[in-house]
Amino acid sequence: MASDWNFQTWGAGSAGGGSEVCEHFQLDLSCLVDGEIDEPAAARALVHLEECGSCRAFFEDTRRCVRLHRDVSDPSRLLAHISSLTGSALYAQASSFELVHKLATIFYQLGKAYVLAGTRPDWLRTHVFEPAVEVDPVQLDGQRFIDGVVSDGSADSIGDIDWGHARSMLNGRLKEIASPLDKGRRLLDEAVAADPSHEEARLYLAYLHAQEGKRLQAAREFGLVFESAMAESNRGHAAVQLGQLYVAEGDHRRALTYFRWVSMAGLEGRDERFYFVLFNIGVMYAQMRDPRRSVDYFRTLLDRHPHRRDAVLQLFTAAKGLHQAINEQPGFGERLVAACPELFDTDRAA
């Protein structure tokens, strides 16, 4: 499903300078960066952050300063690490990283293809940002890659990888596994074992856990990616999936927190494939009995992504829980029809 959410104005300062209200919120934002703020104050500060450009800039500057301070808080270790990665050592380590990451990526690509084929094949067409690879060509390329690493002696310098085992996984052992889901799980496990920092492999392992009803395990994996991923899009995917887990539990407020992160971080604006989080936020506000914010977010979605109108209409038509929430709240439907008539275009929905 998807969701959307709305902004509330908290008295942002004018373009000419921050108001006393902004000064108050900037103090709260500083505490938010340090993790020293209670939940109600944090929620108010985040809402204000969406409205006020000067406070967003202040918040980003504060976060950059904190990260820089943490990175250089131990100069001796930093210098020692830099010194160890100079000249030939740097090249050798970089080459090893690249080979290991490529092996992990081969396992990940194959694992993802099997997982999607075994769970929801329609995602290949509708929900997956990057389509799954064709298994046979990638498997053959993987075998050739491993053979090349072994034959040129590169494998000797990478002691933590059993290249013979990796080769057998792409040959006989994989054929012995009957279930596509079991194949996918095994390949994703191999990817993470080779490269524990492989974010995409961890995301799909967590997705597989969620499909199997292992919600706590899925939440831990998604949470790890959300907290540590270097790629912002992977953090976005993890946030969306964490939100969906909370939706399944009926905790709309916590789900909203993760959906809002995607929007507030600017990811939805920079990568329009995340457009659906605005719909998700709108649904969450509807479930939380806040029709004004819900309607505002649906309107924002339609205005910001007009070429996604047909997809939004399909989401709206299929959202039975949203329709129930609308019917249960007097005046909600009339307000939504007046603000977002596009959602009721039955000809386009057909």
C-alpha positions as semicolon CSV with decimal commas, in nm:
position;residue;x (nm);y (nm);z (nm)
1;M;0,000;0,000;0,000
2;A;0,103;0,362;0,004
3;S;0,056;0,668;0,224
4;D;0,077;1,048;0,240
5;W;0,090;1,329;0,496
6;N;0,035;1,699;0,534
7;F;0,224;2,000;0,670
8;Q;0,119;2,222;0,956
9;T;0,250;2,576;0,985
10;W;0,419;2,659;1,313
11;G;0,502;3,024;1,246
12;A;0,811;3,000;1,025
13;G;1,018;3,318;1,004
14;S;1,019;3,543;0,701
15;A;1,285;3,532;0,430
16;G;1,459;3,828;0,585
17;G;1,554;3,649;0,905
18;G;1,445;3,396;1,164
19;S;1,166;3,477;1,403
20;E;1,164;3,402;1,772
21;V;0,959;3,093;1,683
22;C;1,236;2,976;1,449
23;E;1,496;3,036;1,718
24;H;1,292;2,814;1,948
25;F;1,266;2,538;1,689
26;Q;1,635;2,562;1,599
27;L;1,714;2,491;1,961
28;D;1,486;2,187;1,941
29;L;1,649;2,081;1,613
30;S;1,994;2,098;1,773
31;C;1,866;1,871;2,050
32;L;1,714;1,643;1,785
33;V;2,053;1,596;1,617
34;D;2,204;1,508;1,955
35;G;1,917;1,274;2,042
36;E;1,827;1,482;2,347
37;I;1,463;1,572;2,286
38;D;1,133;1,418;2,389
39;E;0,899;1,269;2,130
40;P;0,627;1,543;2,125
41;A;0,887;1,819;2,082
42;A;1,062;1,617;1,811
43;A;0,734;1,573;1,622
44;R;0,660;1,948;1,636
45;A;1,012;2,031;1,522
46;L;0,990;1,791;1,226
47;V;0,659;1,939;1,111
48;H;0,806;2,290;1,132
49;L;1,110;2,170;0,941
50;E;0,894;2,087;0,641
51;E;0,752;2,439;0,628
52;C;1,059;2,649;0,698
53;G;1,346;2,661;0,449
54;S;1,582;2,847;0,682
55;C;1,534;2,587;0,955
56;R;1,593;2,304;0,706
57;A;1,923;2,466;0,609
58;F;2,013;2,508;0,975
59;F;1,928;2,143;1,045
60;E;2,142;2,015;0,755
61;D;2,436;2,233;0,858
62;T;2,410;2,105;1,213
63;R;2,402;1,743;1,100
64;R;2,706;1,793;0,876
65;C;2,901;1,948;1,160
66;V;2,813;1,662;1,395
67;R;2,918;1,401;1,139
68;L;3,245;1,579;1,070
69;H;3,318;1,598;1,442
70;R;3,254;1,226;1,482
71;D;3,472;1,139;1,183
72;V;3,773;1,325;1,318
73;S;3,717;1,262;1,687
74;D;4,007;1,012;1,691
75;P;4,282;1,166;1,472
76;S;4,540;0,901;1,556
77;R;4,323;0,618;1,424
78;L;4,221;0,820;1,120
79;L;4,584;0,893;1,029
80;A;4,687;0,535;1,088
81;H;4,412;0,413;0,857
82;I;4,507;0,660;0,585
83;S;4,874;0,564;0,617
84;S;4,791;0,197;0,579
85;L;4,611;0,261;0,252
86;T;4,886;0,430;0,051
87;G;5,065;0,324;-0,264
88;S;5,047;-0,043;-0,356
89;A;4,859;-0,127;-0,036
90;L;4,577;0,106;-0,139
91;Y;4,558;-0,050;-0,485
92;A;4,566;-0,405;-0,350
93;Q;4,297;-0,340;-0,092
94;A;4,079;-0,153;-0,338
95;S;4,113;-0,437;-0,589
96;S;4,018;-0,692;-0,324
97;F;3,715;-0,488;-0,222
98;E;3,604;-0,461;-0,584
99;L;3,636;-0,835;-0,649
100;V;3,451;-0,928;-0,332
101;H;3,178;-0,672;-0,397
102;K;3,133;-0,797;-0,753
103;L;3,099;-1,155;-0,630
104;A;2,844;-1,045;-0,369
105;T;2,655;-0,848;-0,635
106;I;2,632;-1,154;-0,860
107;F;2,486;-1,354;-0,572
108;Y;2,252;-1,064;-0,490
109;Q;2,125;-1,023;-0,846
110;L;2,048;-1,391;-0,879
111;G;1,898;-1,407;-0,530
112;K;1,673;-1,110;-0,598
113;A;1,550;-1,267;-0,924
114;Y;1,458;-1,591;-0,749
115;V;1,292;-1,416;-0,453
116;L;1,074;-1,199;-0,674
117;A;0,983;-1,493;-0,896
118;G;0,885;-1,694;-0,589
119;T;0,684;-1,424;-0,411
120;R;0,522;-1,161;-0,629
121;P;0,618;-1,174;-0,998
122;D;0,401;-0,868;-1,067
123;W;0,657;-0,659;-0,878
124;L;0,893;-0,706;-1,170
125;R;0,661;-0,479;-1,365
126;T;0,512;-0,244;-1,109
127;H;0,703;-0,194;-0,785
128;V;1,070;-0,282;-0,835
129;F;1,290;0,013;-0,925
130;E;1,548;-0,202;-1,103
131;P;1,411;-0,506;-1,290
132;A;1,543;-0,847;-1,195
133;V;1,817;-0,990;-1,415
134;E;1,783;-1,290;-1,642
135;V;1,915;-1,580;-1,437
136;D;2,098;-1,792;-1,696
137;P;2,320;-1,519;-1,850
138;V;2,413;-1,374;-1,510
139;Q;2,485;-1,719;-1,368
140;L;2,714;-1,795;-1,663
141;D;2,887;-1,458;-1,629
142;G;2,936;-1,531;-1,259
143;Q;3,104;-1,861;-1,335
144;R;3,337;-1,693;-1,584
145;F;3,417;-1,415;-1,336
146;I;3,511;-1,662;-1,063
147;D;3,719;-1,868;-1,304
148;G;3,907;-1,554;-1,405
149;V;3,977;-1,453;-1,046
150;V;4,109;-1,801;-0,965
151;S;4,314;-1,843;-1,283
152;D;4,501;-1,511;-1,256
153;G;4,592;-1,569;-0,893
154;S;4,380;-1,283;-0,752
155;A;4,195;-1,527;-0,530
156;D;4,514;-1,599;-0,336
157;S;4,516;-1,247;-0,191
158;I;4,157;-1,268;-0,066
159;G;4,174;-1,512;0,219
160;D;3,818;-1,476;0,347
161;I;3,647;-1,597;0,030
162;D;3,621;-1,962;-0,069
163;W;3,617;-1,917;-0,444
164;G;3,576;-2,288;-0,506
165;H;3,262;-2,289;-0,294
166;A;3,137;-1,981;-0,478
167;R;3,193;-2,154;-0,813
168;S;3,004;-2,464;-0,699
169;M;2,710;-2,248;-0,584
170;L;2,668;-2,120;-0,937
171;N;2,700;-2,465;-1,082
172;G;2,579;-2,789;-0,928
173;R;2,467;-2,680;-0,580
174;L;2,218;-2,423;-0,704
175;K;2,052;-2,680;-0,930
176;E;1,997;-2,908;-0,631
177;I;1,770;-2,649;-0,463
178;A;1,414;-2,690;-0,592
179;S;1,226;-2,391;-0,449
180;P;1,291;-2,047;-0,604
181;L;1,253;-1,891;-0,259
182;D;1,508;-2,130;-0,111
183;K;1,745;-2,053;-0,396
184;G;1,694;-1,682;-0,342
185;R;1,754;-1,708;0,033
186;R;2,070;-1,913;-0,014
187;L;2,213;-1,674;-0,273
188;L;2,134;-1,367;-0,063
189;D;2,297;-1,534;0,238
190;E;2,605;-1,597;0,024
191;A;2,605;-1,231;-0,085
192;V;2,597;-1,104;0,274
193;A;2,855;-1,360;0,385
194;A;3,093;-1,238;0,112
195;D;3,023;-0,869;0,171
196;P;2,834;-0,786;0,494
197;S;2,805;-0,425;0,380
198;H;2,607;-0,514;0,065
199;E;2,299;-0,302;0,129
200;E;2,078;-0,433;-0,151
201;A;2,130;-0,796;-0,049
202;R;2,033;-0,712;0,309
203;L;1,722;-0,531;0,186
204;Y;1,603;-0,835;-0,006
205;L;1,681;-1,071;0,279
206;A;1,468;-0,850;0,501
207;Y;1,195;-0,842;0,236
208;L;1,202;-1,222;0,227
209;H;1,172;-1,238;0,607
210;A;0,869;-1,007;0,589
211;Q;0,703;-1,222;0,322
212;E;0,751;-1,526;0,544
213;G;0,590;-1,351;0,841
214;K;0,918;-1,308;1,032
215;R;0,843;-0,944;1,112
216;L;1,088;-0,894;1,398
217;Q;1,373;-1,035;1,192
218;A;1,267;-0,824;0,893
219;A;1,246;-0,512;1,110
220;R;1,599;-0,570;1,243
221;E;1,741;-0,607;0,892
222;F;1,552;-0,309;0,751
223;G;1,651;-0,106;1,057
224;L;2,018;-0,191;1,006
225;V;2,005;-0,073;0,645
226;F;1,814;0,241;0,740
227;E;2,069;0,334;1,005
228;S;2,389;0,249;0,818
229;A;2,331;0,256;0,441
230;M;2,556;0,482;0,239
231;A;2,316;0,496;-0,058
232;E;2,027;0,729;0,019
233;S;1,791;0,532;-0,203
234;N;1,858;0,219;0,003
235;R;1,778;0,412;0,320
236;G;1,457;0,520;0,150
237;H;1,362;0,163;0,061
238;A;1,435;0,050;0,417
239;A;1,225;0,334;0,560
240;V;0,931;0,248;0,334
241;Q;0,947;-0,118;0,430
242;L;0,970;-0,036;0,802
243;G;0,663;0,182;0,754
244;Q;0,480;-0,106;0,587
245;L;0,564;-0,336;0,877
246;Y;0,408;-0,088;1,120
247;V;0,104;-0,050;0,892
248;A;0,055;-0,427;0,913
249;E;0,058;-0,396;1,292
250;G;-0,195;-0,111;1,285
251;D;0,058;0,139;1,423
252;H;-0,012;0,421;1,179
253;R;0,172;0,685;1,378
254;R;0,504;0,499;1,372
255;A;0,453;0,406;1,008
256;L;0,398;0,774;0,933
257;T;0,733;0,858;1,091
258;Y;0,921;0,645;0,838
259;F;0,715;0,755;0,537
260;R;0,769;1,116;0,638
261;W;1,143;1,063;0,658
262;V;1,150;0,978;0,287
263;S;0,967;1,300;0,203
264;M;1,145;1,523;0,452
265;A;1,488;1,397;0,343
266;G;1,401;1,520;-0,007
267;L;1,430;1,173;-0,158
268;E;1,082;1,180;-0,308
269;G;1,167;1,513;-0,473
270;R;1,503;1,396;-0,611
271;D;1,388;1,051;-0,719
272;E;1,031;1,057;-0,842
273;R;1,006;0,679;-0,818
274;F;0,942;0,744;-0,447
275;Y;0,627;0,944;-0,537
276;F;0,409;0,683;-0,366
277;V;0,526;0,784;-0,018
278;L;0,307;1,094;-0,047
279;F;0,011;0,866;-0,109
280;N;0,116;0,653;0,189
281;I;0,129;0,958;0,412
282;G;-0,219;1,064;0,299
283;V;-0,352;0,721;0,386
284;M;-0,189;0,730;0,728
285;Y;-0,347;1,066;0,810
286;A;-0,683;0,932;0,694
287;Q;-0,646;0,633;0,927
288;M;-0,547;0,869;1,208
289;R;-0,869;1,072;1,159
290;D;-0,699;1,383;1,025
291;P;-0,884;1,448;0,696
292;R;-0,739;1,796;0,643
293;R;-0,381;1,673;0,632
294;S;-0,480;1,367;0,433
295;V;-0,648;1,577;0,163
296;D;-0,356;1,820;0,154
297;Y;-0,112;1,540;0,090
298;F;-0,318;1,386;-0,187
299;R;-0,337;1,728;-0,350
300;T;0,040;1,774;-0,308
301;L;0,098;1,434;-0,469
302;L;-0,115;1,517;-0,773
303;D;0,045;1,860;-0,815
304;R;0,402;1,740;-0,770
305;H;0,375;1,429;-0,990
306;P;0,108;1,502;-1,252
307;H;0,242;1,240;-1,496
308;R;0,187;0,974;-1,227
309;R;-0,185;1,048;-1,214
310;D;-0,295;0,714;-1,358
311;A;-0,076;0,523;-1,112
312;V;-0,208;0,733;-0,823
313;L;-0,564;0,668;-0,936
314;Q;-0,495;0,294;-0,936
315;L;-0,353;0,315;-0,584
316;F;-0,656;0,512;-0,467
317;T;-0,905;0,273;-0,631
318;A;-0,740;-0,031;-0,470
319;A;-0,705;0,122;-0,119
320;K;-1,010;-0,035;0,050
321;G;-0,899;0,065;0,397
322;L;-0,869;0,425;0,286
323;H;-1,223;0,420;0,142
324;Q;-1,355;0,286;0,471
325;A;-1,175;0,559;0,667
326;I;-1,321;0,824;0,433
327;N;-1,676;0,690;0,471
328;E;-1,647;0,681;0,850
329;Q;-1,557;1,051;0,881
330;P;-1,834;1,301;0,803
331;G;-1,740;1,553;0,537
332;F;-1,414;1,378;0,446
333;G;-1,540;1,251;0,111
334;E;-1,685;1,585;0,009
335;R;-1,360;1,763;0,098
336;L;-1,157;1,511;-0,100
337;V;-1,381;1,535;-0,407
338;A;-1,358;1,917;-0,402
339;A;-0,979;1,923;-0,362
340;C;-0,881;1,619;-0,571
341;P;-1,144;1,549;-0,837
342;E;-0,882;1,355;-1,036
343;L;-0,907;1,071;-0,784
344;F;-1,267;1,013;-0,885
345;D;-1,210;1,004;-1,262
346;T;-1,379;0,671;-1,326
347;D;-1,299;0,679;-1,700
348;R;-0,923;0,692;-1,631
349;A;-0,955;0,430;-1,354
350;A;-1,110;0,192;-1,603
